[in-house]
């Protein structure tokens, strides 16, 4: 309903007049296509983001979250083009607020706030270690995508990242073992100086080696890998030295290489931790098969 153009007295003050109108509409593919005709002076549509939203629709992860589609006072579309495009190419409809009548130069004021992160969502839902767990879950997902040789270098792709809702769903189903790994890794990380690996990556290595319920031997290995325990001429110490030098010299190492080397170091460690002066792994190789603890 369009708001009346008059001053409203409130505690001795006057509210400003407005030309804005707000309504909730069922956006069908046909209506979305029609609204896109008014997309005249907007930023270019990013096909990758349309694909992302389209996949969300197909997987029933596109939620009616109250985010509005916005038109200015001239009738031009100002915000919502990617959602409209994704809806237009899928056979599903959604109830979405539609705001009309904003100033034509309003685009500069959009998206200036801080987007809510997966960690924020977990915190709001009462989970402990929300930041570490959110990152850990994203790392598990990216690892599962990277397993194929063709995608291992595409770690930062938007399609390889879970939405906040997907992270929340995963945590709700797997919270106990996620919390167990993250909390135990955190107790190791506080003793690691300097931090040669991020806690989330250490959690990922722990998970890959030991699964959802790693044995104590896996955590002992992590202590060796992070330099908390140092055994001369061992495979974990060899890799730790590489990580330490990379940290000190500010020369980042490839994460896939680190993972491959860590799995090789674990296999040596699990096989009696013999003296090892040198071993290697190439990013062109498949990850080593793990010797189970």
N, C-alpha and C positions, 0 to 999 in steps of 0.2 A: 504494500500500500504506500502510495506517495505521501510524504510528509507535507503538512500544510505550511505555506509560506507566511508565517507570522511569528512575532516575538512571543515567547512564553516566559512569563514572570516566574522566577524561582528564587526564593529567599532574597528578594530585593534586587536581583540581577536579571539580565535578559539573555536568553540563549540565542545564538546566531541562527539566522535563517539558513535553510538548506534546500538544494534542488535534488538531493539524493532520493532514490527509491530502492527498496530492497524487497525481493520476493524469492521464494523457493520454487524452482521449475524442474520438471522432469525433462532432462536433456537426453533426447533420443539421438541415434546416429543421424537422422534426417535434420533435426533441429541443430545439431552441432555443425553439420555441413553448411547449413544456412547462416549460422552465426559467423562462421569463418569468412563469409563474403564481406564482413565489415572489418576484417583484419588488414587495415590499410597502412597505418603508420606505426607498426610494431617491429620489434626485433625479428630477425630471420628465424624461422622455425628450425630447430635442431632435430634432424631425423633420428639421431641416437636416443634423444630423450623421448621422442614419440614412440620409438620401439620399446624403450623401457616401460613406459606407461601402458602400452598396448599389451605387453607381457603380463603386467600387473592385473590388467582387466581379465585376460585369459585364465590367469591362475586364481581369480577371485580374491585378489589382494588389493584391489583399487577400492578404497573405502569412501563412503560419503562422510567426509570429515569436516564439513562446514566451510571449506575453502571456496571463496566466491569467484565467479566469472564477472569481469568488470568492463562496463562500457562508459565512455565519456559522454558529456552533454551533447556532442555532435553525433552520437550513435556509433562511434568507432570503438572497436574492441581494444582494450588496453591490457587486460591480463586474463590468461586462461587458454591461450591458443594451443598449447601442447595437449592439454586435457581434451579440448574440443576435437583436435585432430585425431587423438587416440580413440575417442568415443566414436567418431565418424567412420572409422574403419573396422569397428567391431560391432557385433550384433547384441549390444547390451545398452541399457539406459540407466541413468542415475539422477537422483534428486540433488540438485546443486543450487546454492544461493546465487542469485544474479543481482548485481548492483549496477544501477544506471545513474548517470548524471554527474560523474566526477569531472573535475577540471581536466582539460586536455593535456596539460603539462604535468600530470601527476606521476608519470612513470618513474621519475627520479626518486620518488619517495617509497617505491615498492621494494620489498626484500632487503630493507636496510637493517632489520633486526637480526638477532642471532638465531639460526635455524635450530630446532630442537634435535639433539643427537640421540643415538640409540642408548648411550649412557644415561642421558637425561630421562628417557622413558623408563629404563630399568630402575633408576633412583625413585621416580615417582610411584613405581609399583612396589617399592619396599625391599628391593634386592640388595644384599651386601656386595662389596667389591664390584659395584655396578660398572665402573669405568674399565677395569681389567677384564671383566667377564664379557662386556660388549665387544671389546677389541679381540678377545680370544675367539669368540663366536665368529666374527668376521674372518679371522685368520683360518679357522677350520673350514669355512665355506670356500675361501679362496684356494686353500690347499686342495680341496676336492675338485675344484675347477682346473687347477694347474696340473693335475696328475697327467692329463693328456699332453703329449709332447708339443702339440701345435699351440697350446694355450699357456704354457708355463711362463712366457714372458709378458703376458697381458694382465699382470696382477692389479693394476690400477684402473682397469676398465670398469665403467659404471655397471655393466651387466654382471660383473663378478662381485658386486656388493649387495648385501642384503638390505632390505628396507628396515626401518625401525620396528614395524609390526612383525616382520619375519624374525628379527632378533628376539623380540619379546616372546613370540610363540615358541621359539627354540629353547629359550632360557626357562620358560614355564615348564617345559617337558623334561628338561635335563639339568635342572638347577643343582641338584645334590652333588653330582660328580663334577660339574663345572666349578662349583664353589670349592670342592675338595682339592682339585688340581691348582686352581688359582691361589688359594690360601697357602698351600704348601710351597708353591713356587715363590710367593711373596716372602715367606720366611727365609728362603735361600737368597733372594735378591737383596735383602737388607744387608747381607754380609758380603756382597759382591762389589769390589772396588778395584778399578772403575767398572761401571756397568757395560760390559762388552756386548750384551744382547738385551733387547727389550724384554720385560716380563711376559708380554703377550706372545713373543716368539719362543721364549723358553717354555711357556705353557703348551704351545703348539708342538714343539719337539717332544715334550713329555707325553703328550697325547698320542702322537704318531708312534712312538716307541711302546708305550705302555697301555694304550687304549683308555677307556673310561675309568678304570681302576688300576693305576700303575702300582707295581710292587715297590717296596722300599729300595730295591736294587736300582730302579730307574731314577729315583730321587738322589741316590748316592752318586750315580753317574752325572746327574745335572750339577752336583756340587763340584765334581772334577771338571766338567765342561766350562763352568763359570769361574774357575780359579779359587773357589772357596776351599777346596782341597787340591793339593798339587802333588802328583806322583811323577818323579823324573822319568823321562824316556817313555811316557805313556801316550797313547793316541789322543785321549782327551786333552792332555797338556799341550800336545803339538797343535791342536786346533785352537785351544785357548790362546796360545802365543800368537797365532795368526790374527785372532780377533782383537787381542790386546794391542798389537802393533797397528792394526787398522784404526782402532779407536784413538790411539795416541797421535798417529800421523794424519788423522782425518782423511783417510782413504777408504770410503765405503766399499764393502764387499757385496757381491750379488747374493740375495737371500736364498735363491735356489741352490747356489754353490754351498752356502753355509749349511743348509738342510742336508744336502748330499754328504758333506763332510761329517756332519754330526751323526748321521746314521751309520756311516762307516766307522767312526770313532766308537759308537755304541757297540757295533758288532765285535770290534777288538776287545772292548771292555767286558762284554758279556761272555767272551770266549777266554776269559782268564786274565784279561788286561796285560798282555805280554809287552815287552819292550818294543817300541816302534819309533824309529827315527824319522820316517817320512812316509806319507801316503797322499794320494791325490784323488780329485774328482773333477770332472768336466761338466759344464752346464749343458753340453750336448748329449750327456748320458741320461739314461733313466735312473730314477732314485734306487739306491741299493735295497735289496730285500732285507727285512729286519729279522735278526735272530731274537726270538721271543725270550723274555726273561722267565 
